[in-house]
Amino acid sequence: MVQKPEVLAIIPARGGSKGIPLKNIAPCAGKPLVAWTLEAAYSSVLIGGFEGIAVSTDSKRIRDTLADYTYEETLPVRCHMRSADLATDGSPTEATIESVLEWHGKSPDIIVLLQPTSPVRTGKQIDEAIQLLIDDKKADSVVSMTPSHSFLWRNRLPINYEPWKRPMRQAITAPQYEENGSIYVFTRDCWERYRNRIGRVPRPYVMPEECRIQVDTPFDLFLAEKILERQHANRE
């Protein structure tokens, strides 16, 4: 029997945000925004529980919100309090990953980065992305994406269609995918080699179009809320 790999999920939830103050705990469809990501992580079979999830924040308000937040039963949260220099607008996420791994003290086989600003995802999707990495022996990382049918331009010229033969939007056949910021999965070896969430042999994990939403503005938050409300209503 193949031993189940140790998987650590990292949820980076800093307090600073220019577009939406304390964005990661902004109300969204009845819950703090970050709670949607936390719930998805807890429902993942391959992540599996308390020791496998770490929320990294510089904000005591976010820490306290997560500590007090409950659904069905109290969620225990391992909260990594990051330093201020890791929570600026220009701080790379990789620096936070490094800090969390040092704090975690263990060396997981697989690391999963789940950004709370991409709240439309499920535990099943997280598991599928992890399994994709496990099954593909050549891959060192998995990046979630959504299909794109956009008409793309660069330097005042279209680059994926001919204006005089303009196709229907849905008829754009060239494979186009947009990185949606929702799920990044990478091996320990990938991290030790490149100190990056994306290695040299990444594989795409394609998600439905509604998973494209990334919350940066109040309008994004409004759209995310409507999508989550609709999905919850469809499950009832």
C-alpha positions as CSV (number, residue, x, y, z in Angstrom):
1,M,0.0,0.0,0.0
2,V,1.3,3.4,-0.9
3,Q,1.6,5.7,2.1
4,K,-0.6,8.7,2.0
5,P,1.5,11.8,1.5
6,E,1.5,14.5,4.1
7,V,-0.2,17.5,2.8
8,L,-0.1,21.0,4.3
9,A,-2.6,23.7,3.2
10,I,-1.5,27.3,3.6
11,I,-4.1,30.1,3.5
12,P,-2.5,33.5,3.4
13,A,-4.9,36.2,4.8
14,R,-3.2,39.4,5.5
15,G,-5.0,42.4,7.0
16,G,-4.0,45.1,4.6
17,S,-6.1,45.8,1.5
18,K,-6.5,49.0,-0.5
19,G,-9.7,48.1,-2.3
20,I,-11.7,46.6,0.6
21,P,-10.5,47.2,4.2
22,L,-9.8,43.9,6.0
23,K,-11.0,42.2,2.8
24,N,-10.3,38.7,4.0
25,I,-12.9,38.9,6.8
26,A,-15.4,41.0,4.7
27,P,-18.9,39.6,4.9
28,C,-19.6,37.4,1.9
29,A,-22.8,35.3,1.6
30,G,-23.2,35.2,5.3
31,K,-19.6,34.3,6.3
32,P,-16.2,36.1,6.5
33,L,-14.6,35.8,3.0
34,V,-11.7,33.6,4.3
35,A,-14.2,31.2,5.9
36,W,-15.2,29.9,2.4
37,T,-11.6,28.8,1.8
38,L,-11.2,27.4,5.3
39,E,-14.3,25.3,4.9
40,A,-13.1,24.0,1.5
41,A,-9.8,23.0,3.1
42,Y,-11.5,21.2,5.9
43,S,-13.7,19.3,3.6
44,S,-10.7,18.0,1.6
45,V,-10.0,14.4,2.2
46,L,-6.4,14.6,1.1
47,I,-5.5,17.5,3.4
48,G,-7.2,16.0,6.3
49,G,-7.7,18.1,9.4
50,F,-6.2,20.3,12.0
51,E,-2.4,19.7,11.6
52,G,-2.7,20.1,7.8
53,I,-4.1,23.6,7.6
54,A,-2.4,26.8,8.5
55,V,-3.8,30.3,8.1
56,S,-1.1,33.0,7.9
57,T,-2.0,36.5,8.9
58,D,-0.6,39.7,10.4
59,S,-4.0,40.8,11.7
60,K,-5.2,40.1,15.2
61,R,-8.7,40.9,14.0
62,I,-8.5,38.2,11.4
63,R,-7.0,35.7,13.9
64,D,-9.8,36.4,16.4
65,T,-12.5,36.2,13.8
66,L,-11.3,32.8,12.7
67,A,-10.9,31.6,16.3
68,D,-14.5,32.6,17.0
69,Y,-16.0,31.3,13.8
70,T,-18.0,28.1,13.8
71,Y,-20.0,26.0,11.4
72,E,-21.5,22.7,12.4
73,E,-18.8,22.4,15.1
74,T,-16.0,24.6,16.1
75,L,-13.1,24.8,13.6
76,P,-9.7,24.6,15.2
77,V,-7.4,27.0,13.4
78,R,-3.6,26.9,13.4
79,C,-2.8,30.5,13.0
80,H,0.6,31.7,11.9
81,M,1.2,35.3,12.9
82,R,3.5,36.7,10.2
83,S,5.7,39.7,10.6
84,A,4.8,43.1,9.2
85,D,7.4,42.9,6.5
86,L,5.7,39.9,5.1
87,A,2.3,41.7,4.9
88,T,3.0,44.7,2.7
89,D,1.4,45.2,-0.8
90,G,4.8,44.3,-2.3
91,S,5.5,41.2,-0.2
92,P,5.7,38.1,-2.3
93,T,3.5,35.2,-1.3
94,E,6.5,32.9,-1.5
95,A,8.1,34.7,1.4
96,T,5.0,33.9,3.5
97,I,5.1,30.3,2.4
98,E,8.7,30.1,3.5
99,S,7.9,31.6,6.9
100,V,4.9,29.2,7.4
101,L,7.0,26.1,6.6
102,E,9.7,27.2,9.1
103,W,7.0,27.7,11.7
104,H,5.2,24.5,10.9
105,G,8.3,22.6,11.8
106,K,7.5,19.5,9.7
107,S,8.4,18.8,6.0
108,P,5.2,18.1,4.1
109,D,5.3,16.0,1.0
110,I,2.9,18.3,-0.8
111,I,2.0,22.0,-0.2
112,V,-1.3,23.5,-1.2
113,L,-1.7,27.3,-1.4
114,L,-5.3,28.4,-1.2
115,Q,-5.9,32.1,-1.6
116,P,-9.0,33.4,0.3
117,T,-9.6,36.0,-2.4
118,S,-10.7,33.1,-4.7
119,P,-13.6,31.7,-2.6
120,V,-15.5,29.7,-5.2
121,R,-14.0,26.3,-4.8
122,T,-14.8,23.0,-3.1
123,G,-12.9,20.4,-1.1
124,K,-13.5,18.0,-4.0
125,Q,-11.8,20.3,-6.4
126,I,-8.8,20.7,-4.0
127,D,-8.6,16.9,-3.8
128,E,-8.7,16.6,-7.6
129,A,-5.8,19.1,-8.0
130,I,-3.7,17.2,-5.4
131,Q,-4.5,13.9,-7.0
132,L,-3.5,15.2,-10.4
133,L,0.0,16.0,-8.9
134,I,0.2,12.6,-7.2
135,D,-0.8,10.7,-10.4
136,D,1.5,12.6,-12.8
137,K,5.0,11.4,-11.9
138,K,6.7,14.0,-14.1
139,A,4.8,17.1,-12.8
140,D,6.2,19.1,-9.9
141,S,3.3,21.5,-9.5
142,V,-0.4,22.1,-10.4
143,V,-2.0,25.4,-11.2
144,S,-5.7,26.0,-11.3
145,M,-7.1,27.7,-14.4
146,T,-10.4,28.6,-16.1
147,P,-11.1,28.6,-19.8
148,S,-10.9,31.9,-21.5
149,H,-12.7,33.0,-24.7
150,S,-11.5,36.5,-24.6
151,F,-10.4,38.5,-27.6
152,L,-6.8,39.4,-26.7
153,W,-4.8,42.4,-27.9
154,R,-1.2,43.5,-27.5
155,N,0.4,46.7,-28.8
156,R,-2.9,47.8,-30.4
157,L,-3.2,44.6,-32.4
158,P,-5.3,41.4,-31.9
159,I,-3.2,38.3,-31.1
160,N,-5.7,35.5,-31.1
161,Y,-8.2,36.3,-33.9
162,E,-8.4,38.2,-37.2
163,P,-10.8,41.2,-37.1
164,W,-11.9,40.7,-40.6
165,K,-12.9,37.1,-39.8
166,R,-14.2,37.8,-36.3
167,P,-15.5,34.6,-34.8
168,M,-18.2,34.1,-32.3
169,R,-16.7,34.4,-28.8
170,Q,-17.5,30.7,-28.0
171,A,-15.9,29.6,-31.3
172,I,-12.3,30.7,-30.3
173,T,-10.7,27.3,-30.6
174,A,-7.1,28.0,-29.6
175,P,-6.6,26.6,-26.1
176,Q,-6.7,29.6,-23.8
177,Y,-6.7,29.4,-20.0
178,E,-6.6,32.0,-17.3
179,E,-4.7,31.4,-14.1
180,N,-7.4,32.0,-11.5
181,G,-5.4,32.1,-8.3
182,S,-7.6,29.5,-6.5
183,I,-5.4,26.4,-6.1
184,Y,-1.6,25.9,-6.3
185,V,-0.2,22.4,-5.5
186,F,3.5,21.7,-5.4
187,T,5.9,19.1,-4.1
188,R,8.4,19.6,-1.4
189,D,11.2,19.0,-3.9
190,C,9.7,21.7,-6.1
191,W,9.8,24.2,-3.3
192,E,13.3,23.2,-2.2
193,R,14.6,23.6,-5.7
194,Y,12.9,26.8,-6.8
195,R,11.3,28.5,-3.8
196,N,8.2,29.0,-6.0
197,R,4.7,27.7,-6.0
198,I,5.0,26.9,-9.7
199,G,7.8,24.6,-10.7
200,R,9.4,23.7,-14.1
201,V,6.9,21.0,-15.0
202,P,3.5,22.5,-14.0
203,R,0.2,20.9,-14.9
204,P,-3.1,22.8,-15.4
205,Y,-6.2,21.9,-13.3
206,V,-9.1,23.3,-15.2
207,M,-12.0,24.7,-13.2
208,P,-15.5,25.9,-14.2
209,E,-15.9,29.5,-15.4
210,E,-17.5,30.7,-12.1
211,C,-14.3,29.8,-10.3
212,R,-12.5,32.6,-12.1
213,I,-13.6,35.3,-9.7
214,Q,-10.8,36.9,-7.6
215,V,-11.9,39.4,-5.0
216,D,-10.0,42.7,-5.3
217,T,-12.8,45.3,-5.4
218,P,-16.2,45.7,-3.9
219,F,-17.7,44.7,-7.3
220,D,-15.7,41.4,-7.2
221,L,-17.0,40.8,-3.7
222,F,-20.6,41.3,-4.9
223,L,-20.1,38.8,-7.7
224,A,-18.5,36.2,-5.5
225,E,-21.4,36.6,-3.0
226,K,-24.0,36.1,-5.8
227,I,-22.2,33.0,-7.1
228,L,-21.8,31.4,-3.6
229,E,-25.5,32.2,-2.8
230,R,-26.6,30.6,-6.0
231,Q,-24.5,27.5,-5.4
232,H,-25.8,27.1,-1.8
233,A,-29.4,27.5,-3.0
234,N,-28.8,24.8,-5.6
235,R,-27.6,22.4,-3.0
236,E,-30.6,22.8,-0.8
